[in-house]
Structure formats: C-alpha cells, structure tokens
C-alpha cells in the first residue's frame, strides 16, 4: 500500500491548518488541537495525522474555570 501525503494545494482553498488558526486566534497550536479533539470547532476533522479546519471557523469561547 502506498503512502499518500495530503496535497495542501488542493485543499487550502477550503481549510486551514492548526498552525494557521493558532496564529490567527493568538493561542497555542496545542490549544487548537484540544478544541478539535473536544469537537468545539464546527466542521473540523482529522485526515490522517492532520486536523483540517474550515476557513470560516471561529474561535470557540473559553470554558469557565472552576475554582
């Protein structure tokens, strides 16, 4: 079975990467990954080892911390 890399040129017009969202929203890449894992970013899905996030996705609101 052949390994196929994601052809970013073909999908970049509809999706952003974790890195792009982190820079845009001013948070860490890990925090964006956690949002994706918790299904808090609508339309985000995992393709292999990469999270693909729709271009129009908004930063989810912060959860209130319990003290």
PASEBA-1860 file (N, C-alpha, C; in nm, 3 decimals):
! residues 67
1> XXXXXXXX> 0.085/-0.118/0.000/0.000/0.000/0.000/0.089/0.124/0.000 ~ 0.058/0.217/-0.084/0.137/0.339/-0.096/0.091/0.443/0.006 ~ 0.185/0.520/0.055/0.155/0.628/0.148/0.127/0.755/0.068 ~ 0.015/0.820/0.097/-0.021/0.941/0.024/-0.018/1.060/0.119 ~ 0.060/1.158/0.085/0.063/1.282/0.163/-0.057/1.367/0.124 ~ -0.097/1.453/0.215/-0.205/1.545/0.184/-0.152/1.649/0.086 ~ -0.223/1.669/-0.022/-0.184/1.772/-0.119/-0.245/1.904/-0.074 ~ -0.168/1.980/0.000/-0.217/2.103/0.062/-0.269/2.203/-0.042
9> XXXXXXXX> -0.210/2.204/-0.158/-0.253/2.296/-0.264/-0.399/2.273/-0.303 ~ -0.443/2.149/-0.301/-0.579/2.115/-0.341/-0.684/2.149/-0.235 ~ -0.644/2.145/-0.109/-0.744/2.167/-0.004/-0.732/2.301/0.067 ~ -0.627/2.376/0.040/-0.604/2.501/0.113/-0.708/2.609/0.084 ~ -0.783/2.595/-0.023/-0.886/2.696/-0.052/-1.009/2.681/0.037 ~ -1.024/2.563/0.103/-1.140/2.541/0.190/-1.105/2.524/0.337 ~ -0.979/2.488/0.366/-0.941/2.455/0.503/-0.816/2.528/0.548 ~ -0.805/2.540/0.682/-0.685/2.595/0.745/-0.620/2.484/0.826
17> XXXXXXXX> -0.492/2.504/0.855/-0.420/2.410/0.941/-0.426/2.460/1.085 ~ -0.389/2.373/1.177/-0.383/2.408/1.319/-0.293/2.529/1.338 ~ -0.178/2.528/1.272/-0.081/2.638/1.284/-0.144/2.771/1.243 ~ -0.220/2.772/1.133/-0.283/2.895/1.084/-0.385/2.948/1.184 ~ -0.466/2.859/1.240/-0.567/2.901/1.339/-0.500/2.953/1.466 ~ -0.395/2.888/1.509/-0.325/2.931/1.631/-0.272/3.073/1.615 ~ -0.213/3.103/1.501/-0.161/3.237/1.476/-0.273/3.339/1.468 ~ -0.380/3.303/1.398/-0.493/3.395/1.380/-0.564/3.425/1.512
25> XXXXXXXX> -0.580/3.323/1.596/-0.654/3.338/1.722/-0.567/3.376/1.840 ~ -0.435/3.377/1.823/-0.344/3.415/1.931/-0.335/3.313/2.043 ~ -0.344/3.186/2.008/-0.333/3.079/2.108/-0.232/2.977/2.057 ~ -0.200/2.878/2.139/-0.102/2.777/2.100/-0.162/2.675/2.004 ~ -0.074/2.607/1.930/-0.119/2.502/1.840/-0.184/2.389/1.920 ~ -0.128/2.359/2.035/-0.185/2.252/2.119/-0.327/2.285/2.162 ~ -0.354/2.412/2.195/-0.490/2.452/2.235/-0.588/2.432/2.120 ~ -0.546/2.463/1.998/-0.632/2.440/1.880/-0.657/2.291/1.864
33> XXXXXXXX> -0.555/2.209/1.881/-0.573/2.064/1.872/-0.673/2.014/1.976 ~ -0.664/2.068/2.097/-0.758/2.029/2.202/-0.900/2.068/2.165 ~ -0.917/2.189/2.112/-1.050/2.232/2.066/-1.104/2.133/1.962 ~ -1.018/2.089/1.871/-1.060/1.993/1.769/-1.097/1.859/1.832 ~ -1.014/1.810/1.923/-1.040/1.683/1.990/-1.170/1.686/2.070 ~ -1.201/1.801/2.128/-1.324/1.817/2.207/-1.444/1.849/2.119 ~ -1.424/1.854/1.987/-1.531/1.881/1.890/-1.593/2.019/1.914 ~ -1.509/2.116/1.947/-1.556/2.253/1.974/-1.542/2.345/1.854
41> XXXXXXXX> -1.479/2.296/1.747/-1.467/2.374/1.623/-1.554/2.305/1.520 ~ -1.661/2.372/1.481/-1.757/2.313/1.389/-1.693/2.287/1.252 ~ -1.709/2.165/1.204/-1.659/2.129/1.071/-1.517/2.079/1.068 ~ -1.445/2.083/1.181/-1.307/2.035/1.184/-1.306/1.882/1.184 ~ -1.211/1.824/1.113/-1.198/1.678/1.112/-1.053/1.640/1.093 ~ -1.023/1.518/1.130/-0.886/1.471/1.122/-0.869/1.388/0.995 ~ -0.766/1.420/0.921/-0.732/1.348/0.798/-0.591/1.293/0.819 ~ -0.582/1.166/0.853/-0.453/1.108/0.888/-0.407/1.167/1.020
49> XXXXXXXX> -0.292/1.231/1.020/-0.241/1.293/1.143/-0.269/1.442/1.150 ~ -0.338/1.496/1.049/-0.362/1.640/1.042/-0.508/1.674/1.072 ~ -0.527/1.785/1.142/-0.661/1.841/1.160/-0.685/1.941/1.049 ~ -0.800/1.931/0.984/-0.840/2.026/0.881/-0.957/2.106/0.936 ~ -0.941/2.238/0.933/-1.037/2.330/0.995/-1.092/2.421/0.886 ~ -1.225/2.431/0.876/-1.283/2.517/0.772/-1.231/2.660/0.780 ~ -1.214/2.723/0.664/-1.162/2.860/0.658/-1.246/2.958/0.739 ~ -1.378/2.936/0.746/-1.466/3.030/0.815/-1.488/2.995/0.963
57> XXXXXXXX> -1.409/2.901/1.017/-1.426/2.861/1.156/-1.392/2.975/1.251 ~ -1.469/2.985/1.357/-1.449/3.088/1.460/-1.386/3.024/1.584 ~ -1.312/3.104/1.658/-1.252/3.056/1.783/-1.364/3.026/1.882 ~ -1.363/2.906/1.940/-1.467/2.874/2.038/-1.450/2.956/2.165 ~ -1.559/2.983/2.235/-1.548/3.059/2.361/-1.474/2.977/2.466 ~ -1.408/3.047/2.554/-1.336/2.982/2.663/-1.437/2.923/2.762 ~ -1.403/2.807/2.817/-1.486/2.748/2.922/-1.455/2.819/3.052 ~ -1.556/2.830/3.137/-1.532/2.891/3.268/-1.455/2.793/3.354
65> XXX> -1.357/2.845/3.424/-1.277/2.759/3.513/-1.344/2.748/3.648 ~ -1.339/2.629/3.702/-1.392/2.608/3.836/-1.282/2.640/3.936 ~ -1.320/2.705/4.043/-1.219/2.741/4.143/-1.238/2.661/4.268
END
